[in-house]
Amino acid sequence: MFISNMDKAQVLSEALPYIQKYHGKTVVVKYGGNAMINDGLKAAVISDLVLLTTVGINVVLVHGGGPEITYMLNKIGKESKFINGIRYTDEESINIVQMVLAGKTNKDLVNRIQRIGGRAVGLSGLDGGLIKAKKLEDGVNDYGCVGEIVSIDASVIRDMIDRKFIPVISTVAAGIDDNPVYNINADTAAADIAVALGAENFLLLTDVRGVMRDFRDEDTLIPVISLEEVETLKADGVISGGMLPKVNCCVRAVKGGVSRTFILDGRIAHSILIEMFSDEGIGTMFIK
């Protein structure tokens, strides 16, 4: 598609007040879903992050790695097991989770950022006592080495931001009980990190457009939801299923002091820039 120079100038002009608004502020991005699998989408996300830092916005990237964990477990002949959408993580599996998340996935992302001129440093929840957790218990199921966050110490993240790095964080945590290492839900960890940092925005990349009144019709996207509307939408069945935990993370972040949180479609190239730097936006925004 041909875009004239005038159109390009208009786009930049529209972005200016948003760049000014976010300059010096911190944005936490939770990265997962198809955007982590498709090379084209992965390149778009990475370039968005580097662009944000180039215009003076502090970016923190929190990532998952479910498909790569499943792939490695399959290679050793171990079947993935999920309970209520949570990956059951036994002692053998937690070693794979730590190796994949804190190792290969994390360093691949760091390398991609640096290859296009960004500065990044890889961290896990184990570094500097960043994430501490206890065993996740619901009184019914045993999830193995899956943890519930007890505390976030964001000082190591702030140190990296002050030194103009993009912190790239994998969500394995240090146990405060019998288990030394826990697997942590990346959405939850990203929301808690955003709160701990006093972030301006928390953006959660997923594989749907956002919250839709009819999940089968993307034209029913709800662009803005206030906290007061969330319970009504849950009661009406609009927010349900796999969208529930994602919305809960966004609500948790807003209640914790994050100005705005977003559920964005990671299948759309440059969805981060479209949401942050355009008048229309592209996903669902949660506000007080």
Number of C-alpha atoms within 10 A of each C-alpha: 3 5 7 9 9 9 11 11 11 11 13 14 13 14 17 12 13 14 17 13 11 19 15 15 15 23 26 26 26 25 23 22 20 18 22 25 13 11 11 12 19 22 17 18 25 20 18 18 23 21 16 19 21 13 13 16 22 26 26 29 22 26 27 25 22 16 14 18 21 19 15 16 17 12 10 9 9 13 12 14 12 11 10 8 8 12 20 19 22 13 12 11 22 20 14 19 24 20 15 22 23 23 16 14 19 23 19 12 21 23 15 17 22 16 11 12 12 20 19 24 19 21 24 23 25 19 16 14 17 22 26 24 25 22 23 18 13 8 6 6 11 15 21 19 24 27 24 21 21 14 16 19 17 19 14 15 23 17 12 17 19 11 10 18 20 25 25 23 29 29 28 30 30 25 24 14 11 8 16 14 26 32 30 26 18 21 25 21 25 29 29 24 25 29 24 18 20 18 25 20 25 30 26 27 30 21 15 19 24 26 27 20 17 14 16 8 10 14 11 14 18 17 18 14 17 12 15 10 12 17 12 12 15 13 10 11 12 18 23 15 9 9 16 13 14 22 24 16 21 28 23 18 28 25 14 16 17 28 17 19 28 29 28 25 23 26 20 19 17 19 21 25 19 18 19 19 21 17 11 10 18 23 26 22 23 23 18 14
